[in-house]
């Protein structure tokens, strides 16, 4: 298993993790809750962590697309 993890400075998101073997993206929110998104391409993880507004990226490009 290869896991990538990136802490974020975001008003909503605390950390983003990605398992390259299972293609599961885990979003950890500042309130401590986390949510898994399945079958997410690795480039989506890379774009999320490099976006100037990760919360906006999550809402526009991940929610409703990956489950």
C-alpha positions as CSV (number, residue, x, y, z in Angstrom):
1,X,0.0,0.0,0.0
2,X,1.3,3.4,-0.9
3,X,-0.3,6.3,1.0
4,X,0.2,9.9,0.3
5,X,-0.9,12.4,3.0
6,X,-0.9,16.2,2.9
7,X,-1.9,18.6,5.7
8,X,-3.8,21.6,4.5
9,X,-4.2,25.2,5.6
10,X,-7.9,25.5,4.8
11,X,-10.9,26.9,6.6
12,X,-12.7,23.5,6.1
13,X,-10.1,20.8,5.4
14,X,-7.4,19.6,7.8
15,X,-5.7,16.9,5.7
16,X,-6.0,14.9,2.5
17,X,-4.8,11.3,2.1
18,X,-4.7,9.1,-0.9
19,X,-4.1,5.4,-1.2
20,X,-2.5,4.8,-4.7
21,X,-3.4,1.1,-4.6
22,X,-7.1,1.4,-3.8
23,X,-7.6,4.8,-5.3
24,X,-9.3,6.0,-2.1
25,X,-9.1,9.7,-1.3
26,X,-9.7,10.5,2.3
27,X,-10.7,14.1,3.3
28,X,-10.3,15.0,7.0
29,X,-12.2,18.1,8.0
30,X,-11.2,20.6,10.6
31,X,-14.0,19.2,12.9
32,X,-12.2,15.9,12.9
33,X,-14.6,14.0,10.7
34,X,-13.4,12.3,7.6
35,X,-14.9,11.0,4.4
36,X,-13.7,8.5,1.8
37,X,-14.1,9.0,-2.0
38,X,-13.6,5.9,-4.1
39,X,-12.0,5.3,-7.6
40,X,-10.4,8.8,-7.6
41,X,-7.5,9.2,-10.1
42,X,-4.2,10.2,-8.5
43,X,-4.1,13.4,-10.5
44,X,-7.3,14.6,-8.7
45,X,-5.4,14.2,-5.4
46,X,-2.4,16.2,-6.8
47,X,-4.7,18.9,-8.1
48,X,-6.6,19.1,-4.8
49,X,-3.5,19.6,-2.6
50,X,-2.0,22.2,-5.0
51,X,-5.2,24.2,-5.5
52,X,-5.2,27.6,-3.7
53,X,-8.7,26.8,-2.5
54,X,-8.9,23.1,-1.6
55,X,-12.4,23.5,-0.2
56,X,-13.7,25.0,-3.4
57,X,-11.9,22.3,-5.4
58,X,-13.6,19.6,-3.3
59,X,-17.0,21.1,-3.8
60,X,-16.6,21.7,-7.6
61,X,-14.6,18.7,-8.7
62,X,-15.0,15.8,-6.2
63,X,-18.4,16.0,-4.4
64,X,-21.1,14.5,-6.6
65,X,-18.5,13.0,-8.9
66,X,-16.8,10.4,-6.7
67,X,-18.5,8.4,-4.0
